[in-house]
Amino acid sequence: MQIDATKQYLPEWSIGPFEKYDKNPVLSPTTGFESWTVYNPAVIVKDGRFCMVYRAEAVEGKGTPYAGTSQLGLAMSDDGINWERYEGNPIMAATEEYEMPGGCEDPRLVRHGGIYYLTYTGYYWPHDVRVCLATSTDLIHWEKQGPMFPEMRNTKSGCIVQNPEGEAVKVNGRYVMYMNHHIAYSDDFIQWEVKEFERGLSGEVCVAITDYRASGRDDILVFYAGSLKGEVANVDWYYAISESLYSRQNPEKLLAVLSEPVLKPESAFEKDPDRLDENGAKGTLFMDSIIRHDGRWWVHYGASDKYIGLATAKAT
């Protein structure tokens, strides 16, 4: 089933429509480790404050084959709009062989048992990318656990199914993690069984959420991003964001997908002058988290692989 997201309605299972903050971007490059880019953040609410772990690159890496070594920074906010960077940034630098020289990319955050679990992509350029894991009790000090599936190559975008508050959720007695071409299951959050997975969609998985309407009964909503073609607008987006639905009874079964993006590149800061085609700069949007807070859904998204924007939707 395909649904047209450009209409004035969305299906009951979806989240949206989204409204972009009119003074975007909310975070831009500054100096040092983030002098070139800040993008693709994971956001969670801790003690009533928004906490953002974001990917950054220094201008010294611009133009190299791997486009700079990615490191992770931390910022906090009371309103989700105005951000204060942690003075000890970066909180995670690329230090391990499996992270070099590409770095630590695209973090996702979940809470489980009072611990923060961060899945990220270690970029061992040009040989491999792997889903890696780090843990923390305070979002500042991180202990790297290494690649989650060291025997496998080309694992990417580890999205553990969570609830709207960022807590990991068991589905049919097991935790579930979506990746681009694999899916993994765990009984204890420590040992994971991984298998190849045909998602039935192109693009990259962004975040997986359940229990967002009726706890214990919702299916699994998976946001994804990629080169989407709008069937209604007849527009090709280089990287836009849409939604898909997978079965709670069988997390590998695709139930529905929106035929149009819910977030697409429109503004100048969302279009990358380093990526050009016959129509000019290509637009790029990507997200690594969605949270429900104060009656709204909050998506802090990467724009043009350089900035961070904000979009919100009413939470019913």
C-alpha angles and dihedrals in degrees: 000000000000123000127200107236093188091072121091091258136058127200118269093252096056132084119231164338094234128212119204120227107258094225098051139184100065094185129031135175117280124168141312117017090004100042093118109029145007116181152122098051132184114218131194134166115244122178090346095307130106111244119196128194107193138182118241140178133196123236090239089075096052113121096018116124093258093041097238137317111283120224131177127244134187130225133174132208139181094206106026090246109067112054134199115201120225107254092224096059136181096057092185126030128183104262106143130080091242089058099048134145097342094053138203112333141188106354125211121195133207133164121226128168093346092307128108114229118200120194115193140162117259107207110210093181128239097358108052152347120215138183106246132189134219130175134208142168096206107027089243107072113050132190113206114224095186131232111344092219105027093172092060131074130213100023112154145167103025107202114182112202108253142169124250091272093056097257118141111249130207114230113202090344097311138086114241131207124190121207131175096267103003141053126207135199132199135183095194106023089245107073115047128195110210130194138170113270132197102208094188090231137086122229132049128302113245110180137342122215137177137167088050095130110012116013113235094009106064122103119230119278112205120192113208136182133204148102098330126182115213108226093196101037091035090221128139113222117199091212122357133151129246140159137248134183127225128189120263089211092051112017090194093061116095111217105174144349135196113243093211132049119260089205122029135169111268111140127072094250089057093059122081117223089198090064112060136171134166089289095053128248116014117234120232127191126171135166134196101182148025124192136181114227135154093357096308141091113238123205118180104190139187114247124200088341087280113071140038121235134184131228126174137189134192113265112220 
